Amino acid sequence: MKKAYIVLLLIILSCAFYYIFSQSNRFDYEKIISLSSLKDKKFNVKPVEIISNKGLSAWLVQDKQNPIIALDFMFKKSGLAYDKNTKQGTAYLLSTLLDEGAGKYSSKQFQELEANNGISIGFNAGKTTFNGSLLTTSDKKDLSIELLKTALNAPRFTGDAISRMKAQLIAGIKRSEQSPFYDASNAIMKSLFAAHPYARKSPADIEMLSNIERPDLFSYMEQHFTKDNLIISIAGDISEDDAAKMIDEIFGKLPNKSEIGALSRPLLPPQEQPLLLNKQVTQAAMIFGGNGIERNSPDFYPAYIATQIFGGNDVEARLNKKIRVDEGIAYSVSADLDQIERTPLIMGSLGTNNNTYHKALKMVQDEINNIHNNGITKEEFDRTKKQLINSFLLRFNSTAGMASMLSAMQYQNLGIDFLSTRNAQIEAVTYEQANDIAKKLFTPDNFTFIAVGDINKINNL
């Protein structure tokens, strides 16, 4: 099945993901778990690390309940930020072409083999990683290995496929440009990161994308698809020996070492006055952000709890309750901790009508000031910590989700025992720790605000 439209749809959806989250009702996670098969379930068994005959490493969680195997992998030091400066969009285009014919298989043959055998192979280019996945039933393991191995080692990149994918991607970007969230997201990256590659227009610059040629794709793979850049995770119905053979077969012929160096860590500029960009839309889109907390910092979980109190998807989170529920002036409002490679961020989003933009902006700023001056309450802390602990098990509702989690754990250096220690780390956070970090994180001069809306309608109110 063609992945291009899916990738483009995800881009549009990602611009409004806060809206989707904020529409959720408040769940009683504790009650849900107590009435389900997850009751009393704990991650007492760690994933295991396997080392293949060719020296490749992977994390594996075996699950024999269903005849399904999920493989998740990523190449570090890849993605949009690592594209050549004049070829921005190479990774994005590449992610749509790897299943457009490879080795002896034409595009039609490759995708029919996937569809007819219940095999799903997907690729995605992020800002600093290039990701791939494989989902198959156990009895189709050999065929799925053959298809993914061929895609990664012998892609065709025919002229017809390149032209077709470029046209589809450019059309998708132009559709995305109609969304004010698209403009606001790119604008705040530019404001925060200036000339740094993190500021590049996502998912690609149309003019540069148009100029990418077949040799550029092969060159990108040779430089970035290397064993030292590779993270591999597997979950499902497969033994350790078969998993080791699987990764050797798929990845064993890749180059050993990349010459690509890590990007420098950017310094975020001081906060500026809120910037409003003009676009004739009925809904204004606001993105705000600033310095966050390193994922492996001892302050991360206290900050995580504080951020969920401020802008989580729970109906009782401050922004959601005050702006969307009580005032009814936001379609969406949310905030969370984020990290681009080694750069920690706190990012938020709000969607409102043009005629309520100024009020919504002031309410967000007032709440930042409120937390900075007065902190969080013990009641908020207890409720949020309990919710974060109880909801953790609900993340693991699929084999593919488990494999993806293992890759995230490796990428973020969380440790192979993270599944069994994560809740204990949250449980160990004290109210004093969360309150202290909240006052430090939520300072007015830490946040940059950028919005896209109809300036005439906003300023004429």
VEXDREN-2710 file (C-alpha; in Angstrom, 1 decimal):
% VEXDREN-2710
k/r/px/py/pz
1/MET/0.0/0.0/0.0
2/LYS/1.3/3.4/-0.9
3/LYS/2.7/5.3/2.1
4/ALA/3.0/8.8/0.5
5/TYR/-0.6/9.9/1.2
6/ILE/-0.4/8.5/4.7
7/VAL/2.8/10.5/5.4
8/LEU/1.3/13.7/4.1
9/LEU/-1.9/13.1/6.1
10/LEU/0.2/12.7/9.2
11/ILE/1.9/16.0/8.6
12/ILE/-1.4/17.8/8.5
13/LEU/-2.7/15.9/11.5
14/SER/0.5/16.6/13.5
15/CYS/-0.1/20.3/13.1
16/ALA/-3.4/19.9/14.9
17/PHE/-2.6/17.0/17.3
18/TYR/-3.2/19.2/20.3
19/TYR/-6.7/19.7/19.0
20/ILE/-7.4/16.0/18.8
21/PHE/-6.0/15.3/22.2
22/SER/-7.9/18.1/23.8
23/GLN/-11.2/16.8/22.7
24/SER/-10.8/13.6/24.8
25/ASN/-12.9/13.1/27.8
26/ARG/-11.3/12.7/31.1
27/PHE/-10.7/9.0/31.7
28/ASP/-10.6/7.1/35.0
29/TYR/-7.4/5.2/34.1
30/GLU/-7.4/3.3/37.4
31/LYS/-10.9/2.0/36.9
32/ILE/-10.3/1.1/33.2
33/ILE/-7.3/-1.0/34.2
34/SER/-9.0/-2.6/37.2
35/LEU/-11.7/-3.9/35.0
36/SER/-9.4/-5.2/32.2
37/SER/-6.8/-7.9/31.7
38/LEU/-4.2/-5.3/32.6
39/LYS/-5.1/-5.5/36.2
40/ASP/-2.0/-6.3/38.3
41/LYS/0.1/-6.5/35.2
42/LYS/3.7/-5.2/35.6
43/PHE/6.7/-5.1/33.4
44/ASN/8.8/-7.4/35.6
45/VAL/10.6/-9.0/32.7
46/LYS/13.1/-6.7/30.9
47/PRO/13.5/-6.7/27.2
48/VAL/16.6/-8.6/26.2
49/GLU/19.5/-7.3/24.0
50/ILE/20.5/-9.7/21.3
51/ILE/23.8/-9.5/19.4
52/SER/23.8/-11.0/15.9
53/ASN/26.7/-12.9/14.2
54/LYS/27.5/-9.7/12.3
55/GLY/27.7/-7.7/15.4
56/LEU/24.3/-6.0/15.1
57/SER/22.4/-5.2/18.3
58/ALA/18.6/-5.2/18.9
59/TRP/16.3/-5.1/21.8
60/LEU/13.7/-7.8/21.9
61/VAL/10.4/-8.5/23.7
62/GLN/9.0/-11.9/23.0
63/ASP/5.3/-12.4/23.0
64/LYS/3.8/-15.7/21.9
65/GLN/0.2/-14.8/22.5
66/ASN/-0.4/-13.9/18.8
67/PRO/1.5/-15.0/15.7
68/ILE/2.7/-11.4/14.9
69/ILE/6.2/-10.0/14.6
70/ALA/6.9/-6.3/14.6
71/LEU/10.3/-4.7/13.7
72/ASP/11.0/-1.1/14.3
73/PHE/14.2/0.6/13.3
74/MET/15.7/4.1/13.0
75/PHE/18.8/5.7/11.6
76/LYS/20.1/8.5/13.8
77/LYS/21.7/11.6/12.4
78/SER/19.2/11.6/9.5
79/GLY/16.0/13.3/8.6
80/LEU/15.3/16.9/7.5
81/ALA/17.9/18.6/9.7
82/TYR/20.6/16.4/8.2
83/ASP/19.7/16.9/4.6
84/LYS/22.2/18.8/2.5
85/ASN/21.5/22.5/2.7
86/THR/20.6/22.7/-1.0
87/LYS/18.7/19.4/-1.0
88/GLN/16.3/19.8/1.8
89/GLY/13.6/17.2/1.5
90/THR/15.8/14.3/0.4
91/ALA/14.9/12.1/3.4
92/TYR/11.3/13.0/3.0
93/LEU/11.3/12.0/-0.7
94/LEU/13.3/8.9/0.0
95/SER/10.8/7.7/2.6
96/THR/8.1/7.4/-0.1
97/LEU/10.3/5.7/-2.7
98/LEU/11.9/2.7/-1.0
99/ASP/8.8/0.5/-1.7
100/GLU/8.4/1.9/-5.2
101/GLY/10.3/-1.0/-6.7
102/ALA/13.4/-2.7/-5.4
103/GLY/15.6/-5.5/-6.8
104/LYS/13.6/-7.9/-8.9
105/TYR/10.3/-6.4/-7.8
106/SER/8.5/-3.6/-9.7
107/SER/6.5/-1.1/-7.7
108/LYS/3.3/-2.9/-8.4
109/GLN/4.8/-6.3/-7.6
110/PHE/6.3/-5.1/-4.3
111/GLN/3.1/-3.5/-3.0
112/GLU/0.9/-6.4/-4.2
113/LEU/3.1/-8.8/-2.2
114/GLU/2.7/-6.7/0.8
115/ALA/-1.1/-6.4/0.4
116/ASN/-1.7/-10.0/-0.5
117/ASN/0.3/-11.4/2.4
118/GLY/-0.7/-9.1/5.2
119/ILE/2.7/-7.5/5.4
120/SER/3.1/-3.8/6.3
121/ILE/6.4/-2.0/5.5
122/GLY/6.6/1.7/6.2
123/PHE/9.2/4.5/6.2
124/ASN/9.1/8.0/7.7
125/ALA/11.6/10.9/7.8
126/GLY/11.6/12.9/11.0
127/LYS/13.5/16.0/11.9
128/THR/16.7/14.1/13.1
129/THR/15.9/10.4/12.3
130/PHE/14.8/8.2/9.5
131/ASN/12.4/5.6/10.7
132/GLY/11.2/2.3/9.3
133/SER/8.8/-0.5/10.4
134/LEU/7.8/-4.0/9.5
135/LEU/4.7/-5.8/10.7
136/THR/4.0/-9.4/9.6
137/THR/2.4/-12.6/10.7
138/SER/4.9/-15.3/11.8
139/ASP/4.2/-17.5/8.8
140/LYS/5.1/-14.7/6.4
141/LYS/8.4/-13.8/8.2
142/ASP/10.7/-15.0/5.4
143/LEU/8.9/-13.1/2.7
144/SER/8.7/-9.9/4.8
145/ILE/12.5/-10.1/5.5
146/GLU/13.1/-10.5/1.8
147/LEU/11.0/-7.4/0.9
148/LEU/12.5/-5.1/3.6
149/LYS/16.1/-6.3/2.8
150/THR/15.6/-5.6/-0.8
151/ALA/14.1/-2.2/-0.2
152/LEU/17.0/-1.1/1.9
153/ASN/19.8/-2.6/-0.2
154/ALA/18.5/-2.5/-3.8
155/PRO/15.9/0.3/-4.4
156/ARG/15.2/1.1/-8.0
157/PHE/14.4/4.8/-7.8
158/THR/13.1/4.9/-11.4
159/GLY/12.5/8.2/-13.0
160/ASP/8.8/7.6/-13.2
161/ALA/8.5/6.8/-9.5
162/ILE/10.6/9.9/-8.5
163/SER/8.5/12.2/-10.6
164/ARG/5.2/10.7/-9.3
165/MET/6.3/10.9/-5.7
166/LYS/7.5/14.5/-6.1
167/ALA/4.2/15.5/-7.5
168/GLN/2.3/13.8/-4.7
169/LEU/4.5/15.3/-2.0
170/ILE/4.4/18.8/-3.4
171/ALA/0.6/18.6/-3.7
172/GLY/0.4/17.5/-0.1
173/ILE/2.6/20.3/1.1
174/LYS/0.5/22.8/-0.7
175/ARG/-2.6/21.4/1.0
176/SER/-0.8/21.6/4.3
177/GLU/0.0/25.3/3.7
178/GLN/-3.7/26.0/3.9
179/SER/-3.6/25.3/7.6
180/PRO/-2.6/28.1/10.0
181/PHE/-1.0/25.5/12.3
182/TYR/1.4/24.6/9.5
183/ASP/2.5/28.2/9.1
184/ALA/2.7/28.7/12.9
185/SER/4.7/25.5/13.4
186/ASN/7.3/26.4/10.8
187/ALA/7.4/30.1/12.0
188/ILE/8.2/29.2/15.6
189/MET/11.0/26.8/14.6
190/LYS/12.5/29.7/12.6
191/SER/12.1/32.0/15.5
192/LEU/13.6/29.6/18.0
193/PHE/16.4/28.2/15.9
194/ALA/17.2/30.9/13.4
195/ALA/19.9/29.6/10.9
196/HIS/20.3/26.2/12.6
197/PRO/19.1/23.2/10.5
198/TYR/16.3/22.6/13.1
199/ALA/14.6/25.7/11.7
200/ARG/14.2/24.3/8.2
201/LYS/10.8/24.3/6.7
202/SER/9.0/21.0/7.5
203/PRO/8.5/18.6/5.8
204/ALA/10.4/20.1/2.9
205/ASP/11.1/23.1/0.8
206/ILE/9.1/22.7/-2.4
207/GLU/11.8/24.3/-4.7
208/MET/14.6/22.2/-3.2
209/LEU/12.4/19.1/-3.3
210/SER/11.8/19.6/-7.0
211/ASN/15.6/19.6/-7.7
212/ILE/16.4/16.3/-5.9
213/GLU/17.7/13.7/-8.4
214/ARG/18.3/10.0/-8.4
215/PRO/22.0/10.2/-7.4
216/ASP/21.0/12.3/-4.4
217/LEU/18.9/9.5/-3.0
218/PHE/21.6/6.8/-3.3
219/SER/24.1/9.2/-1.8
220/TYR/21.9/9.9/1.1
221/MET/21.4/6.2/1.8
222/GLU/25.2/5.5/1.6
223/GLN/25.9/8.3/4.1
224/HIS/23.1/7.8/6.6
225/PHE/22.0/4.2/6.4
226/THR/24.9/2.7/8.3
227/LYS/25.3/0.2/11.1
228/ASP/26.7/2.7/13.6
229/ASN/23.6/4.9/13.1
230/LEU/21.1/2.1/13.5
231/ILE/18.7/1.3/16.3
232/ILE/16.7/-1.9/16.0
233/SER/13.8/-3.2/18.1
234/ILE/11.7/-6.3/17.8
235/ALA/8.5/-7.5/19.5
236/GLY/6.3/-10.5/19.1
237/ASP/6.4/-14.2/18.2
238/ILE/10.1/-14.8/17.4
239/SER/13.0/-16.4/19.2
240/GLU/16.2/-14.7/20.1
241/ASP/18.1/-16.9/17.5
242/ASP/15.6/-16.1/14.8
243/ALA/15.6/-12.4/15.6
244/ALA/19.4/-12.3/15.4
245/LYS/19.2/-14.0/12.0
246/MET/16.5/-11.6/10.9
247/ILE/18.5/-8.5/11.6
248/ASP/21.6/-9.9/9.9
249/GLU/19.6/-10.7/6.8
250/ILE/18.0/-7.3/6.6
251/PHE/20.8/-5.0/7.8
252/GLY/24.0/-7.0/7.5
253/LYS/25.1/-5.6/4.2
254/LEU/24.8/-1.9/5.2
255/PRO/28.0/0.2/5.5
256/ASN/29.7/0.0/8.9
257/LYS/30.3/3.6/9.6
258/SER/28.8/7.0/8.8
259/GLU/31.0/10.1/8.4
260/ILE/28.1/12.4/9.3
261/GLY/28.8/14.3/12.5
262/ALA/26.2/15.3/15.1
263/LEU/24.7/18.8/14.7
264/SER/25.7/21.5/17.1
265/ARG/23.3/22.2/20.0
266/PRO/21.5/25.5/19.3
267/LEU/21.0/28.2/22.0
268/LEU/17.4/29.4/22.1
269/PRO/17.1/33.2/21.9
270/PRO/15.5/35.4/24.5
271/GLN/11.7/35.6/24.4
272/GLU/10.3/38.3/22.1
273/GLN/7.0/40.0/21.9
274/PRO/4.2/37.7/20.5
275/LEU/4.3/37.7/16.7
276/LEU/1.1/37.5/14.7
277/LEU/1.3/36.5/11.1
278/ASN/-1.5/37.4/8.7
279/LYS/-3.6/34.7/7.0
280/GLN/-7.2/34.9/5.9
281/VAL/-8.6/32.1/8.1
282/THR/-11.5/31.9/10.6
283/GLN/-9.4/30.1/13.2
284/ALA/-6.2/31.6/14.6
285/ALA/-3.5/29.1/15.4
286/MET/-1.0/29.8/18.1
287/ILE/2.3/27.9/18.9
288/PHE/4.4/28.7/21.9
289/GLY/7.6/27.3/23.2
290/GLY/10.9/27.6/25.0
291/ASN/13.6/25.8/26.8
292/GLY/12.6/22.4/28.3
293/ILE/14.3/19.8/30.5
294/GLU/16.8/17.2/29.3
295/ARG/15.2/13.7/29.1
296/ASN/17.8/12.1/31.4
297/SER/17.9/15.0/33.9
298/PRO/16.8/14.2/37.4
299/ASP/14.4/17.1/37.0
300/PHE/12.6/15.5/34.0
301/TYR/9.8/13.7/35.8
302/PRO/9.1/16.6/38.2
303/ALA/8.9/18.9/35.1
304/TYR/6.8/16.3/33.3
305/ILE/4.2/16.3/36.1
306/ALA/4.2/20.1/36.2
307/THR/3.8/20.3/32.4
308/GLN/0.8/17.9/32.5
309/ILE/-0.8/20.0/35.2
310/PHE/-0.3/23.1/33.0
311/GLY/-1.3/21.8/29.6
312/GLY/-2.0/18.1/29.6
313/ASN/-5.0/16.5/27.8
314/ASP/-6.9/15.9/31.0
315/VAL/-9.9/18.0/31.4
316/GLU/-8.6/19.3/34.7
317/ALA/-5.3/20.5/33.2
318/ARG/-5.2/24.3/33.8
319/LEU/-5.2/25.5/30.2
320/ASN/-7.8/23.0/29.1
321/LYS/-10.1/23.7/32.0
322/LYS/-9.8/27.5/32.1
323/ILE/-9.6/28.3/28.3
324/ARG/-11.5/25.5/26.6
325/VAL/-14.0/24.2/29.2
326/ASP/-14.8/27.3/31.4
327/GLU/-14.4/30.1/28.8
328/GLY/-15.2/28.0/25.7
329/ILE/-12.8/30.1/23.5
330/ALA/-10.4/27.4/22.4
331/TYR/-10.9/24.5/20.0
332/SER/-7.7/23.1/21.3
333/VAL/-5.1/23.9/23.9
334/SER/-2.2/21.8/25.1
335/ALA/1.4/21.7/26.1
336/ASP/4.1/19.1/26.6
337/LEU/7.8/18.5/26.9
338/ASP/9.6/17.7/23.7
339/GLN/13.2/17.1/22.6
340/ILE/14.9/17.5/19.2
341/GLU/18.0/15.4/19.5
342/ARG/19.9/17.0/22.4
343/THR/17.7/20.2/22.5
344/PRO/15.0/20.0/25.2
345/LEU/11.9/22.0/24.6
346/ILE/8.5/22.8/26.1
347/MET/5.9/23.4/23.3
348/GLY/2.3/24.3/23.3
349/SER/-0.5/24.9/20.9
350/LEU/-3.8/26.7/20.9
351/GLY/-6.6/27.1/18.3
352/THR/-9.2/29.8/18.7
353/ASN/-11.4/32.2/16.7
354/ASN/-9.9/35.4/15.5
355/ASN/-12.2/37.4/17.7
356/THR/-11.0/35.6/20.9
357/TYR/-7.2/35.5/20.0
358/HIS/-6.2/38.3/22.4
359/LYS/-8.2/36.9/25.3
360/ALA/-6.8/33.4/24.7
361/LEU/-3.2/34.7/24.5
362/LYS/-3.6/36.6/27.7
363/MET/-5.0/33.6/29.5
364/VAL/-2.0/31.4/28.5
365/GLN/0.4/34.1/29.6
366/ASP/-1.4/34.7/32.8
367/GLU/-1.3/31.0/33.7
368/ILE/2.5/30.9/33.0
369/ASN/2.8/33.8/35.4
370/ASN/0.5/32.2/37.9
371/ILE/2.6/29.0/38.1
372/HIS/5.8/31.0/38.2
373/ASN/4.6/33.0/41.1
374/ASN/2.4/30.5/43.0
375/GLY/3.4/27.1/41.8
376/ILE/1.1/24.1/41.6
377/THR/-1.3/22.7/44.2
378/LYS/-0.9/19.5/46.1
379/GLU/-4.2/18.3/44.8
380/GLU/-3.1/18.8/41.2
381/PHE/0.1/17.0/41.9
382/ASP/-1.5/14.0/43.5
383/ARG/-4.1/13.7/40.7
384/THR/-1.7/14.1/37.8
385/LYS/0.9/11.7/39.3
386/LYS/-1.7/9.0/39.8
387/GLN/-3.0/9.5/36.3
388/LEU/0.4/9.2/34.7
389/ILE/1.1/6.0/36.6
390/ASN/-2.2/4.4/35.8
391/SER/-2.3/5.3/32.2
392/PHE/1.2/3.9/31.4
393/LEU/0.0/0.4/30.7
394/LEU/-2.6/1.6/28.2
395/ARG/0.3/2.5/25.8
396/PHE/1.1/-1.1/25.2
397/ASN/-2.0/-2.2/23.2
398/SER/-0.2/-3.6/20.1
399/THR/2.9/-5.5/19.2
400/ALA/4.0/-2.7/16.8
401/GLY/3.6/-0.2/19.7
402/MET/5.9/-2.2/21.9
403/ALA/8.6/-2.3/19.2
404/SER/8.3/1.4/18.7
405/MET/8.6/2.0/22.4
406/LEU/11.8/-0.1/22.5
407/SER/13.3/2.1/19.8
408/ALA/12.4/5.3/21.6
409/MET/14.0/3.9/24.8
410/GLN/17.2/3.2/22.9
411/TYR/17.2/6.6/21.2
412/GLN/16.7/8.5/24.4
413/ASN/19.1/6.3/26.4
414/LEU/16.5/5.4/28.9
415/GLY/17.9/2.0/29.8
416/ILE/16.7/-1.5/29.0
417/ASP/14.9/-1.7/32.3
418/PHE/12.8/1.4/31.6
419/LEU/9.5/-0.5/31.3
420/SER/9.8/-1.8/34.9
421/THR/11.2/1.4/36.4
422/ARG/9.3/4.2/34.8
423/ASN/6.4/4.2/37.2
424/ALA/8.7/4.0/40.2
425/GLN/10.5/7.0/38.9
426/ILE/7.3/9.0/38.8
427/GLU/6.1/7.6/42.1
428/ALA/9.4/8.9/43.7
429/VAL/8.7/12.5/42.7
430/THR/7.7/14.7/45.6
431/TYR/5.3/17.6/45.6
432/GLU/8.2/19.9/46.6
433/GLN/10.3/18.8/43.6
434/ALA/7.5/19.3/41.1
435/ASN/6.5/22.6/42.6
436/ASP/10.1/23.9/42.5
437/ILE/10.8/23.0/38.9
438/ALA/7.4/24.3/37.8
439/LYS/8.3/27.8/39.1
440/LYS/11.6/27.7/37.3
441/LEU/10.3/26.2/34.0
442/PHE/7.2/28.5/33.7
443/THR/8.8/31.9/33.5
444/PRO/7.5/34.5/31.2
445/ASP/10.8/35.1/29.5
446/ASN/11.1/31.4/28.6
447/PHE/8.3/31.4/26.1
448/THR/8.1/32.7/22.5
449/PHE/4.5/33.0/21.1
450/ILE/3.7/33.0/17.3
451/ALA/0.2/32.9/15.9
452/VAL/-1.3/32.9/12.4
453/GLY/-4.7/34.5/11.9
454/ASP/-6.7/37.2/10.1
455/ILE/-5.0/40.4/11.4
456/ASN/-7.8/42.6/10.1
457/LYS/-10.5/40.7/12.0
458/ILE/-8.3/40.4/15.1
459/ASN/-7.2/44.0/15.3
460/ASN/-10.6/45.5/14.4
461/LEU/-12.3/44.0/17.5
END
